[in-house]
Amino acid sequence: MVALAVVAGAVGCQDGDGGTKAAGASATAQPGARATQSPEEAAKAVRAAYARTSAAKSAKVEMRLTVGGGKAPGGSTFTGVQAWGPVAADLKVFDSSYLADIPGAPVETRVVTAGEATYVDLGEGLTAQTGGKRWLKVEAGGAAGGDELMVQLTGGLTAASMDLPKELGLLAGSSAVKHLGPVQGGDVKAEAYEGELPRGGRMEVWIGPDGYPVQTVIDTETDGGGAMTTLTTKYSDFGAEAAVQAPPAGETVAFVDLLKRLGRG
């Protein structure tokens, strides 16, 4: 069940930060590529991408989260639709070392972020441990209780559920934002930019010819757990419909309540 909270961490309750190699694409600098824009021009390009993504409000995403070190290393892949302002998501989870480590867990599952919480579909094999409840609910900040592992899991929640316009705004405001030059991954061509985020961590964004982000990579060291979180997100179909609804309350079990139940057992 703790591992499922990490799965939820890839889409839940985000305030920014996270990262990895692009799911399905590799970053390759074009031959002879070099930075040609000044820091001011780089910041202007990122601000323009911020304005476009803010207006779009949503996009289709393909994400790969990896966590190295700490007490909960592993990785998961996510595909689906993500929205921002407010943050919401409806994603399929697969290729997950966390799911693979849980007896009775599905090979792939669904994760929904709505309001201030993220919900993981447990599948039929785990409902006996939850009193018949199908959905595990993880609330923003609700898991932190001082334990080192819980601090790491909460850091994952903060790191991974992207509020893309917010992150672009933070990057554009960085005094160290810089142009890396043209890049190509598969058939995608873009201009790459990177910089440090105010809360710590590093962000790289590829911006396509149409001014929209193609890919982001965010690396963050999680406080307390000694873990490095990397989240790579590929974007497409900006403005895609994102009609996300939370599961019925009667079908959910809160993560903290589940821990208490398991502890009593």
Backbone as CSV, one residue per row, in Angstrom:
resi,resn,N_x,N_y,N_z,CA_x,CA_y,CA_z,C_x,C_y,C_z
1,MET,0.826,-1.206,0.000,0.000,0.000,0.000,0.864,1.263,0.000
2,VAL,2.000,1.197,0.701,2.929,2.329,0.662,3.419,2.546,-0.764
3,ALA,3.695,1.437,-1.465,4.139,1.560,-2.852,3.078,2.219,-3.712
4,LEU,1.811,1.962,-3.448,0.744,2.595,-4.222,0.720,4.098,-4.002
5,ALA,1.147,4.540,-2.822,1.224,5.979,-2.592,2.274,6.614,-3.479
6,VAL,3.349,5.881,-3.772,4.356,6.386,-4.690,3.779,6.494,-6.088
7,VAL,2.970,5.495,-6.481,2.287,5.564,-7.772,1.435,6.825,-7.830
8,ALA,0.679,7.071,-6.769,-0.140,8.278,-6.720,0.717,9.525,-6.781
9,GLY,1.923,9.436,-6.233,2.816,10.581,-6.208,3.182,11.098,-7.575
10,ALA,3.030,10.290,-8.602,3.397,10.754,-9.929,2.381,11.699,-10.526
11,VAL,1.192,11.803,-9.936,0.204,12.706,-10.506,-0.498,13.543,-9.467
12,GLY,-0.225,13.398,-8.201,-1.074,13.984,-7.181,-0.563,15.265,-6.584
13,CYS,-1.476,16.193,-6.392,-1.278,17.316,-5.481,0.023,18.040,-5.722
14,GLN,0.298,18.457,-6.950,1.592,18.993,-7.289,1.764,20.445,-6.948
15,ASP,2.996,20.740,-6.503,3.431,22.118,-6.365,4.683,22.337,-7.192
16,GLY,5.083,21.316,-7.994,6.211,21.448,-8.879,7.324,20.468,-8.587
17,ASP,8.261,20.260,-9.476,9.493,19.484,-9.362,9.349,17.989,-9.617
18,GLY,10.257,17.306,-10.223,10.283,15.860,-10.480,11.083,15.523,-11.746
19,GLY,11.181,14.453,-12.602,11.857,14.322,-13.896,12.290,12.943,-14.405
20,THR,12.760,12.642,-15.737,13.451,11.456,-16.331,13.618,11.537,-17.831
21,LYS,14.216,10.555,-18.467,14.352,10.520,-19.921,12.972,10.479,-20.554
22,ALA,12.807,11.155,-21.644,11.491,11.244,-22.268,10.924,9.879,-22.531
23,ALA,9.685,9.682,-22.089,9.031,8.399,-22.358,8.841,8.270,-23.847
24,GLY,9.648,7.436,-24.479,9.501,7.213,-25.905,10.369,8.086,-26.785
25,ALA,11.174,9.001,-26.203,12.050,9.828,-27.027,13.328,10.095,-26.260
26,SER,14.435,10.204,-26.961,15.696,10.492,-26.311,16.172,11.860,-26.745
27,ALA,16.780,12.578,-25.806,17.257,13.916,-26.090,18.571,13.829,-26.852
28,THR,18.617,14.387,-28.066,19.813,14.341,-28.880,20.080,15.723,-29.452
29,ALA,21.216,16.271,-29.098,21.580,17.576,-29.637,21.904,17.434,-31.117
30,GLN,21.465,18.381,-31.920,21.758,18.336,-33.341,23.241,18.621,-33.563
31,PRO,23.840,18.025,-34.610,25.252,18.274,-34.888,25.544,19.764,-35.008
32,GLY,26.546,20.199,-34.294,26.913,21.602,-34.336,26.003,22.510,-33.556
33,ALA,25.093,21.925,-32.764,24.142,22.739,-32.015,24.867,23.617,-31.016
34,ARG,24.398,24.834,-30.866,24.970,25.733,-29.875,23.925,26.750,-29.460
35,ALA,24.095,27.275,-28.273,23.170,28.290,-27.785,23.391,29.583,-28.561
36,THR,22.313,30.185,-29.012,22.423,31.427,-29.789,21.647,32.574,-29.167
37,GLN,20.884,32.297,-28.101,20.050,33.329,-27.496,20.655,33.816,-26.193
38,SER,20.491,35.079,-25.932,20.932,35.652,-24.663,20.006,35.193,-23.551
39,PRO,20.407,35.338,-22.276,19.510,34.989,-21.174,18.173,35.714,-21.249
40,GLU,18.183,36.963,-21.696,16.937,37.716,-21.826,16.043,37.116,-22.904
41,GLU,16.632,36.737,-24.026,15.858,36.115,-25.099,15.338,34.745,-24.677
42,ALA,16.151,33.998,-23.923,15.727,32.689,-23.435,14.538,32.828,-22.495
43,ALA,14.609,33.785,-21.576,13.506,34.004,-20.644,12.240,34.424,-21.389
44,LYS,12.393,35.224,-22.440,11.240,35.652,-23.238,10.582,34.467,-23.919
45,ALA,11.379,33.538,-24.448,10.825,32.349,-25.108,10.067,31.480,-24.122
46,VAL,10.598,31.327,-22.914,9.919,30.522,-21.896,8.642,31.208,-21.439
47,ARG,8.671,32.534,-21.307,7.450,33.262,-20.926,6.368,33.108,-21.999
48,ALA,6.745,33.128,-23.261,5.768,32.942,-24.332,5.151,31.538,-24.256
49,ALA,5.956,30.527,-23.941,5.425,29.168,-23.774,4.500,29.103,-22.576
50,TYR,4.847,29.825,-21.527,3.972,29.910,-20.344,2.595,30.456,-20.722
51,ALA,2.568,31.532,-21.513,1.298,32.142,-21.901,0.456,31.178,-22.733
52,ARG,1.081,30.452,-23.641,0.346,29.514,-24.488,-0.229,28.356,-23.667
53,THR,0.567,27.784,-22.785,0.084,26.650,-21.992,-0.987,27.086,-21.003
54,SER,-0.856,28.283,-20.439,-1.881,28.786,-19.519,-3.225,28.894,-20.219
55,ALA,-3.208,29.384,-21.454,-4.450,29.544,-22.206,-5.029,28.195,-22.617
56,ALA,-4.176,27.208,-22.900,-4.651,25.896,-23.340,-5.338,25.124,-22.226
57,LYS,-4.833,25.257,-20.987,-5.421,24.666,-19.780,-5.254,23.155,-19.635
58,SER,-4.869,22.441,-20.690,-4.723,20.991,-20.581,-3.917,20.475,-21.762
59,ALA,-3.493,19.203,-21.674,-2.787,18.559,-22.769,-2.768,17.056,-22.528
60,LYS,-2.506,16.299,-23.589,-2.227,14.884,-23.429,-0.759,14.737,-23.016
61,VAL,-0.493,13.769,-22.145,0.856,13.617,-21.615,1.298,12.163,-21.655
62,GLU,2.604,11.979,-21.743,3.252,10.692,-21.542,4.407,10.962,-20.592
63,MET,4.362,10.348,-19.402,5.290,10.673,-18.333,6.060,9.424,-17.909
64,ARG,7.310,9.622,-17.543,8.088,8.563,-16.929,8.726,9.112,-15.660
65,LEU,8.358,8.529,-14.526,8.885,8.921,-13.221,9.888,7.881,-12.748
66,THR,11.062,8.326,-12.312,12.013,7.424,-11.674,12.461,8.038,-10.365
67,VAL,12.615,7.186,-9.365,13.107,7.592,-8.056,14.327,6.738,-7.748
68,GLY,15.480,7.376,-7.571,16.701,6.657,-7.266,17.156,6.950,-5.852
69,GLY,17.599,5.896,-5.124,18.055,6.085,-3.762,16.898,6.194,-2.791
70,GLY,17.200,6.540,-1.546,16.168,6.636,-0.526,15.582,5.281,-0.194
71,LYS,14.404,5.283,0.390,13.751,4.048,0.825,12.753,3.486,-0.180
72,ALA,12.415,4.250,-1.219,11.399,3.780,-2.165,11.832,4.022,-3.597
73,PRO,12.975,3.416,-4.036,13.386,3.584,-5.432,12.475,2.812,-6.375
74,GLY,12.408,3.260,-7.610,11.574,2.566,-8.588,11.170,3.495,-9.714
75,GLY,10.160,3.079,-10.474,9.710,3.894,-11.588,8.342,3.471,-12.089
76,SER,7.654,4.386,-12.780,6.332,4.136,-13.361,6.167,4.992,-14.606
77,THR,5.334,4.516,-15.533,4.991,5.264,-16.731,3.503,5.623,-16.679
78,PHE,3.145,6.822,-17.168,1.774,7.335,-17.120,1.411,7.927,-18.474
79,THR,0.205,7.670,-18.934,-0.296,8.310,-20.145,-1.743,8.740,-19.917
80,GLY,-2.138,9.838,-20.544,-3.510,10.301,-20.402,-3.606,11.795,-20.606
81,VAL,-4.547,12.412,-19.900,-4.790,13.853,-20.013,-4.509,14.512,-18.673
82,GLN,-3.829,15.647,-18.721,-3.533,16.417,-17.519,-3.999,17.853,-17.727
83,ALA,-4.541,18.442,-16.670,-5.019,19.831,-16.719,-4.359,20.629,-15.612
84,TRP,-4.432,21.949,-15.730,-3.857,22.823,-14.703,-4.747,24.043,-14.556
85,GLY,-4.767,24.590,-13.354,-5.590,25.763,-13.052,-7.075,25.456,-12.976
86,PRO,-7.583,24.513,-12.140,-6.813,23.739,-11.153,-6.182,22.486,-11.758
87,VAL,-5.230,21.912,-11.008,-4.563,20.689,-11.438,-5.545,19.521,-11.403
88,ALA,-5.578,18.741,-12.468,-6.407,17.541,-12.548,-5.753,16.586,-13.529
89,ALA,-6.053,15.297,-13.402,-5.469,14.318,-14.316,-6.285,13.041,-14.313
90,ASP,-6.274,12.359,-15.448,-6.847,11.018,-15.573,-5.841,10.217,-16.390
91,LEU,-5.095,9.319,-15.710,-3.952,8.672,-16.324,-3.976,7.165,-16.144
92,LYS,-3.469,6.457,-17.147,-3.211,5.027,-17.028,-1.783,4.858,-16.528
93,VAL,-1.584,3.927,-15.580,-0.267,3.639,-15.024,0.147,2.236,-15.456
94,PHE,1.373,2.116,-15.963,1.878,0.808,-16.372,3.398,0.824,-16.289
95,ASP,4.017,-0.319,-16.594,5.470,-0.446,-16.508,5.956,0.115,-15.171
96,SER,5.297,-0.334,-14.093,5.555,0.221,-12.763,6.213,-0.820,-11.863
97,SER,7.410,-0.516,-11.395,8.064,-1.418,-10.449,7.308,-1.453,-9.126
98,TYR,6.607,-0.373,-8.795,5.840,-0.331,-7.544,4.658,-1.296,-7.604
99,LEU,3.920,-1.287,-8.720,2.809,-2.229,-8.862,3.321,-3.667,-8.879
100,ALA,4.453,-3.880,-9.558,4.987,-5.233,-9.674,5.382,-5.813,-8.317
101,ASP,5.715,-4.961,-7.365,6.161,-5.422,-6.048,5.012,-5.739,-5.092
102,ILE,3.756,-5.494,-5.510,2.623,-5.656,-4.602,1.826,-6.897,-4.981
103,PRO,1.793,-7.930,-4.129,0.980,-9.118,-4.427,-0.493,-8.741,-4.598
104,GLY,-1.087,-9.186,-5.679,-2.496,-8.910,-5.917,-2.776,-7.618,-6.647
105,ALA,-1.761,-6.778,-6.846,-1.983,-5.501,-7.541,-2.115,-5.731,-9.040
106,PRO,-2.875,-4.901,-9.735,-3.002,-5.044,-11.188,-1.698,-4.693,-11.893
107,VAL,-1.503,-5.231,-13.083,-0.316,-4.921,-13.874,-0.342,-3.467,-14.323
108,GLU,-1.507,-2.978,-14.646,-1.680,-1.566,-14.938,-2.943,-1.092,-14.247
109,THR,-3.008,0.202,-13.965,-4.155,0.715,-13.240,-4.444,2.147,-13.673
110,ARG,-5.332,2.809,-12.982,-5.757,4.161,-13.316,-5.546,5.063,-12.103
111,VAL,-5.083,6.260,-12.366,-4.885,7.256,-11.316,-5.620,8.525,-11.716
112,VAL,-6.407,9.055,-10.792,-7.197,10.265,-11.037,-6.818,11.319,-10.008
113,THR,-6.515,12.522,-10.460,-6.300,13.661,-9.572,-7.451,14.631,-9.759
114,ALA,-8.133,14.953,-8.661,-9.266,15.883,-8.708,-9.333,16.605,-7.379
115,GLY,-9.550,17.915,-7.413,-9.583,18.678,-6.176,-8.214,18.652,-5.513
116,GLU,-8.201,18.333,-4.224,-6.953,18.309,-3.472,-6.473,16.882,-3.220
117,ALA,-6.901,15.928,-3.994,-6.552,14.537,-3.727,-6.268,13.780,-5.015
118,THR,-5.522,12.674,-4.859,-5.250,11.743,-5.942,-5.781,10.374,-5.554
119,TYR,-6.374,9.676,-6.513,-7.024,8.389,-6.260,-6.389,7.311,-7.141
120,VAL,-6.041,6.176,-6.534,-5.466,5.047,-7.257,-6.473,3.911,-7.269
121,ASP,-6.779,3.393,-8.469,-7.660,2.237,-8.595,-6.886,0.998,-8.151
122,LEU,-7.319,0.369,-7.047,-6.608,-0.760,-6.462,-6.853,-2.068,-7.204
123,GLY,-7.904,-2.151,-7.982,-8.248,-3.404,-8.626,-8.901,-4.357,-7.643
124,GLU,-9.459,-5.416,-8.151,-10.204,-6.337,-7.296,-9.303,-7.095,-6.321
125,GLY,-8.032,-7.307,-6.668,-7.163,-8.133,-5.847,-6.771,-7.541,-4.512
126,LEU,-6.960,-6.230,-4.330,-6.524,-5.581,-3.090,-7.678,-5.083,-2.226
127,THR,-8.903,-5.216,-2.697,-10.025,-4.635,-1.954,-10.276,-5.336,-0.622
128,ALA,-9.783,-6.573,-0.459,-9.958,-7.259,0.822,-9.209,-6.542,1.941
129,GLN,-8.154,-5.813,1.584,-7.378,-5.082,2.586,-7.953,-3.697,2.864
130,THR,-8.941,-3.293,2.110,-9.473,-1.940,2.237,-10.946,-1.929,2.636
131,GLY,-11.459,-3.049,3.123,-12.870,-3.094,3.475,-13.784,-3.015,2.276
132,GLY,-13.312,-3.492,1.117,-14.130,-3.468,-0.088,-14.064,-2.178,-0.872
133,LYS,-13.263,-1.205,-0.440,-13.146,0.078,-1.142,-12.192,-0.064,-2.333
134,ARG,-12.603,0.420,-3.486,-11.855,0.221,-4.731,-10.737,1.249,-4.921
135,TRP,-10.894,2.452,-4.355,-9.974,3.548,-4.635,-9.201,3.966,-3.395
136,LEU,-7.877,4.064,-3.525,-7.016,4.591,-2.459,-6.880,6.097,-2.650
137,LYS,-7.149,6.861,-1.601,-7.131,8.323,-1.670,-5.910,8.869,-0.946
138,VAL,-5.134,9.681,-1.644,-3.959,10.331,-1.066,-4.167,11.835,-1.179
139,GLU,-4.224,12.511,-0.041,-4.480,13.950,-0.030,-3.176,14.735,0.011
140,ALA,-3.220,15.952,-0.498,-2.041,16.815,-0.511,-1.568,17.081,0.904
141,GLY,-0.328,16.701,1.199,0.229,16.959,2.519,-0.314,16.060,3.600
142,GLY,-1.247,15.177,3.273,-1.873,14.377,4.310,-1.067,13.192,4.764
143,ALA,-0.019,12.829,4.009,0.742,11.638,4.351,1.897,11.922,5.296
144,ALA,2.339,13.161,5.384,3.532,13.466,6.172,3.246,13.315,7.655
145,GLY,4.046,12.480,8.295,3.871,12.294,9.732,5.186,12.279,10.460
146,GLY,6.261,12.743,9.810,7.558,12.786,10.428,8.436,11.603,10.066
147,ASP,7.856,10.468,9.662,8.641,9.314,9.278,9.409,9.618,8.002
148,GLU,10.669,9.154,7.922,11.514,9.482,6.782,10.913,9.013,5.472
149,LEU,10.356,7.802,5.463,9.744,7.282,4.250,8.553,8.136,3.843
150,MET,7.718,8.530,4.818,6.547,9.333,4.489,6.946,10.702,3.960
151,VAL,8.045,11.254,4.520,8.539,12.523,3.999,8.945,12.363,2.540
152,GLN,9.599,11.221,2.216,10.013,10.981,0.834,8.802,10.848,-0.077
153,LEU,7.775,10.115,0.386,6.577,9.937,-0.430,5.885,11.269,-0.667
154,THR,5.807,12.101,0.365,5.195,13.413,0.212,5.996,14.265,-0.757
155,GLY,7.337,14.135,-0.684,8.171,14.839,-1.647,7.869,14.403,-3.065
156,GLY,7.563,13.115,-3.228,7.190,12.629,-4.546,5.901,13.250,-5.037
157,LEU,4.942,13.426,-4.117,3.691,14.079,-4.486,3.962,15.489,-4.981
158,THR,4.821,16.209,-4.248,5.148,17.568,-4.629,5.900,17.608,-5.945
159,ALA,6.710,16.571,-6.170,7.622,16.621,-7.304,6.966,16.289,-8.627
160,ALA,5.989,15.434,-8.631,5.662,14.794,-9.882,4.416,15.258,-10.597
161,SER,3.424,15.777,-9.947,2.193,16.137,-10.645,2.329,17.543,-11.214
162,MET,2.618,17.622,-12.485,3.025,18.872,-13.091,1.904,19.909,-13.210
163,ASP,2.143,21.087,-12.674,1.385,22.282,-13.021,2.270,23.022,-14.021
164,LEU,2.125,22.690,-15.282,3.078,23.126,-16.295,3.244,24.640,-16.383
165,PRO,2.154,25.438,-16.470,2.359,26.885,-16.543,3.112,27.433,-15.323
166,LYS,2.814,26.903,-14.151,3.507,27.379,-12.955,5.001,27.116,-13.047
167,GLU,5.368,25.904,-13.491,6.783,25.567,-13.603,7.479,26.431,-14.652
168,LEU,6.798,26.684,-15.777,7.389,27.541,-16.802,7.564,28.964,-16.298
169,GLY,6.594,29.434,-15.502,6.718,30.768,-14.920,7.901,30.867,-13.982
170,LEU,8.111,29.824,-13.174,9.255,29.806,-12.271,10.564,29.767,-13.045
171,LEU,10.591,28.967,-14.116,11.802,28.883,-14.919,12.107,30.211,-15.598
172,ALA,11.075,30.856,-16.147,11.285,32.133,-16.827,11.806,33.195,-15.870
173,GLY,11.438,33.086,-14.597,11.883,34.049,-13.598,13.255,33.765,-13.038
174,SER,13.840,32.630,-13.420,15.164,32.269,-12.923,16.215,33.151,-13.566
175,SER,17.155,33.617,-12.751,18.220,34.465,-13.284,19.208,33.660,-14.122
176,ALA,19.136,32.322,-14.001,20.110,31.475,-14.685,19.520,30.743,-15.883
177,VAL,18.306,31.089,-16.323,17.721,30.387,-17.463,18.593,30.621,-18.696
178,LYS,18.836,29.542,-19.438,19.710,29.693,-20.598,19.235,28.832,-21.753
179,HIS,19.640,29.246,-22.945,19.318,28.542,-24.180,20.376,27.476,-24.413
180,LEU,19.966,26.216,-24.630,20.903,25.134,-24.869,21.145,24.893,-26.349
181,GLY,20.260,25.442,-27.188,20.385,25.235,-28.619,19.330,24.283,-29.146
182,PRO,19.356,23.976,-30.454,18.375,23.068,-31.053,18.627,21.631,-30.613
183,VAL,17.523,20.873,-30.451,17.588,19.463,-30.057,16.612,18.680,-30.911
184,GLN,16.816,17.366,-30.936,15.906,16.502,-31.685,15.771,15.168,-30.977
185,GLY,14.513,14.704,-30.816,14.225,13.388,-30.275,13.229,12.713,-31.196
186,GLY,13.639,11.669,-31.904,12.764,11.076,-32.903,12.500,12.081,-34.016
187,ASP,11.227,12.335,-34.315,10.886,13.304,-35.353,10.563,14.676,-34.773
188,VAL,10.849,14.862,-33.471,10.554,16.125,-32.798,11.776,17.034,-32.826
189,LYS,11.590,18.234,-33.351,12.649,19.240,-33.339,12.190,20.408,-32.469
190,ALA,13.109,20.939,-31.681,12.728,21.993,-30.753,13.968,22.779,-30.339
191,GLU,13.719,23.841,-29.591,14.790,24.592,-28.935,14.745,24.251,-27.451
192,ALA,15.907,23.971,-26.859,15.970,23.554,-25.458,16.457,24.687,-24.568
193,TYR,15.835,24.754,-23.371,16.196,25.749,-22.368,16.284,25.049,-21.022
194,GLU,17.109,25.580,-20.120,17.187,25.003,-18.788,17.496,26.085,-17.765
195,GLY,17.234,25.742,-16.499,17.534,26.651,-15.410,17.220,26.016,-14.078
196,GLU,17.642,26.684,-13.013,17.359,26.216,-11.668,16.005,26.751,-11.220
197,LEU,15.258,25.932,-10.465,13.977,26.354,-9.916,14.189,26.964,-8.535
198,PRO,13.358,27.940,-8.151,13.551,28.629,-6.860,13.553,27.689,-5.663
199,ARG,12.778,26.594,-5.724,12.704,25.662,-4.596,13.825,24.631,-4.636
200,GLY,14.713,24.748,-5.607,15.747,23.752,-5.799,15.369,22.823,-6.928
201,GLY,16.352,22.157,-7.482,16.102,21.281,-8.611,16.374,21.987,-9.926
202,ARG,16.366,21.212,-10.999,16.687,21.722,-12.323,15.560,21.365,-13.281
203,MET,15.257,22.280,-14.180,14.226,22.041,-15.180,14.784,22.297,-16.571
204,GLU,14.497,21.386,-17.492,14.800,21.576,-18.905,13.494,21.493,-19.680
205,VAL,13.299,22.394,-20.624,12.090,22.375,-21.445,12.475,22.488,-22.909
206,TRP,11.833,21.666,-23.733,11.937,21.791,-25.182,10.709,22.541,-25.674
207,ILE,10.925,23.577,-26.469,9.828,24.370,-27.019,9.819,24.202,-28.535
208,GLY,8.661,23.755,-29.060,8.542,23.474,-30.483,8.375,24.726,-31.316
209,PRO,8.362,24.592,-32.632,8.218,25.735,-33.537,6.914,26.506,-33.330
210,ASP,5.871,25.825,-32.797,4.594,26.507,-32.567,4.547,27.226,-31.228
211,GLY,5.636,27.190,-30.466,5.701,27.902,-29.197,5.207,27.116,-28.008
212,TYR,4.687,25.901,-28.216,4.241,25.056,-27.109,5.372,24.149,-26.634
213,PRO,5.393,23.805,-25.350,6.384,22.844,-24.869,6.172,21.477,-25.514
214,VAL,7.255,20.837,-25.870,7.233,19.482,-26.411,7.551,18.484,-25.300
215,GLN,8.446,18.873,-24.421,8.920,17.970,-23.378,9.508,18.777,-22.228
216,THR,9.351,18.273,-21.025,10.035,18.837,-19.867,10.752,17.718,-19.125
217,VAL,11.869,18.057,-18.516,12.601,17.150,-17.642,12.912,17.917,-16.368
218,ILE,12.481,17.376,-15.235,12.716,18.035,-13.952,13.390,17.051,-13.012
219,ASP,14.524,17.458,-12.473,15.277,16.648,-11.517,15.235,17.327,-10.152
220,THR,14.902,16.555,-9.123,14.798,17.099,-7.777,15.331,16.110,-6.768
221,GLU,16.090,16.601,-5.808,16.502,15.767,-4.688,15.459,15.891,-3.599
222,THR,14.854,14.760,-3.212,13.768,14.769,-2.241,14.315,14.980,-0.846
223,ASP,13.778,15.965,-0.135,14.209,16.246,1.229,13.924,15.065,2.140
224,GLY,14.875,14.764,3.004,14.640,13.775,4.045,14.945,12.362,3.643
225,GLY,14.709,11.986,2.391,14.874,10.597,2.007,16.143,10.299,1.240
226,GLY,16.921,11.329,0.838,18.121,11.105,0.067,17.851,10.556,-1.317
227,ALA,16.674,10.793,-1.859,16.294,10.250,-3.166,16.369,11.329,-4.235
228,MET,16.723,10.912,-5.451,16.681,11.804,-6.605,15.491,11.425,-7.474
229,THR,14.566,12.357,-7.643,13.374,12.132,-8.454,13.562,12.797,-9.811
230,THR,13.278,12.053,-10.858,13.369,12.579,-12.215,12.061,12.316,-12.930
231,LEU,11.486,13.350,-13.506,10.221,13.217,-14.234,10.384,13.794,-15.631
232,THR,10.187,12.970,-16.638,10.162,13.440,-18.025,8.732,13.377,-18.522
233,THR,8.257,14.480,-19.088,6.889,14.538,-19.596,6.907,15.007,-21.042
234,LYS,6.269,14.231,-21.928,6.069,14.633,-23.313,4.645,15.155,-23.465
235,TYR,4.464,16.243,-24.212,3.168,16.897,-24.355,2.689,16.866,-25.807
236,SER,1.361,16.741,-25.963,0.736,16.822,-27.287,-0.712,17.255,-27.106
237,ASP,-1.367,17.649,-28.181,-2.800,17.976,-28.184,-3.172,18.939,-27.057
238,PHE,-2.528,20.080,-27.025,-2.885,21.089,-26.028,-4.342,21.499,-26.193
239,GLY,-5.041,21.636,-25.076,-6.459,21.941,-25.084,-7.340,20.709,-25.121
240,ALA,-6.732,19.510,-24.999,-7.515,18.271,-24.997,-8.518,18.269,-23.853
241,GLU,-9.675,17.663,-24.087,-10.727,17.636,-23.077,-10.241,16.915,-21.828
242,ALA,-10.514,17.519,-20.670,-10.074,16.954,-19.390,-11.235,16.966,-18.404
243,ALA,-12.246,16.144,-18.673,-13.415,16.059,-17.798,-13.128,15.037,-16.697
244,VAL,-12.444,15.483,-15.648,-11.994,14.596,-14.579,-12.948,14.681,-13.391
245,GLN,-13.375,13.535,-12.892,-14.251,13.489,-11.718,-13.672,12.549,-10.679
246,ALA,-13.775,12.940,-9.401,-13.320,12.084,-8.309,-14.256,10.887,-8.169
247,PRO,-13.748,9.719,-7.751,-14.613,8.562,-7.508,-15.604,8.861,-6.389
248,PRO,-16.733,8.163,-6.310,-17.692,8.372,-5.222,-17.025,8.171,-3.852
249,ALA,-17.363,9.022,-2.897,-16.733,8.971,-1.573,-16.884,7.598,-0.927
250,GLY,-18.010,6.927,-1.168,-18.238,5.626,-0.553,-17.351,4.524,-1.086
251,GLU,-16.635,4.798,-2.180,-15.765,3.795,-2.779,-14.288,4.074,-2.532
252,THR,-13.978,5.050,-1.656,-12.589,5.431,-1.418,-12.180,5.144,0.015
253,VAL,-10.879,4.886,0.197,-10.299,4.737,1.525,-9.077,5.646,1.587
254,ALA,-8.977,6.458,2.631,-7.864,7.393,2.778,-6.588,6.631,3.115
255,PHE,-5.495,7.061,2.545,-4.219,6.388,2.762,-3.855,6.347,4.242
256,VAL,-3.998,7.466,4.932,-3.653,7.512,6.355,-4.547,6.567,7.154
257,ASP,-5.843,6.525,6.834,-6.750,5.610,7.535,-6.373,4.157,7.276
258,LEU,-5.936,3.867,6.042,-5.538,2.504,5.722,-4.296,2.090,6.519
259,LEU,-3.346,3.012,6.673,-2.163,2.708,7.467,-2.554,2.397,8.914
260,LYS,-3.491,3.151,9.454,-3.939,2.900,10.821,-4.579,1.521,10.935
261,ARG,-5.393,1.175,9.931,-6.052,-0.124,9.941,-5.045,-1.259,9.883
262,LEU,-4.061,-1.122,8.992,-3.040,-2.148,8.873,-2.196,-2.237,10.141
263,GLY,-1.946,-1.073,10.765,-1.187,-1.061,12.008,-1.883,-1.795,13.133
264,ARG,-3.211,-1.609,13.219,-3.982,-2.315,14.262,-3.968,-3.802,14.013
265,GLY,-3.868,-4.217,12.726,-3.880,-5.622,12.392,-2.545,-6.301,12.664
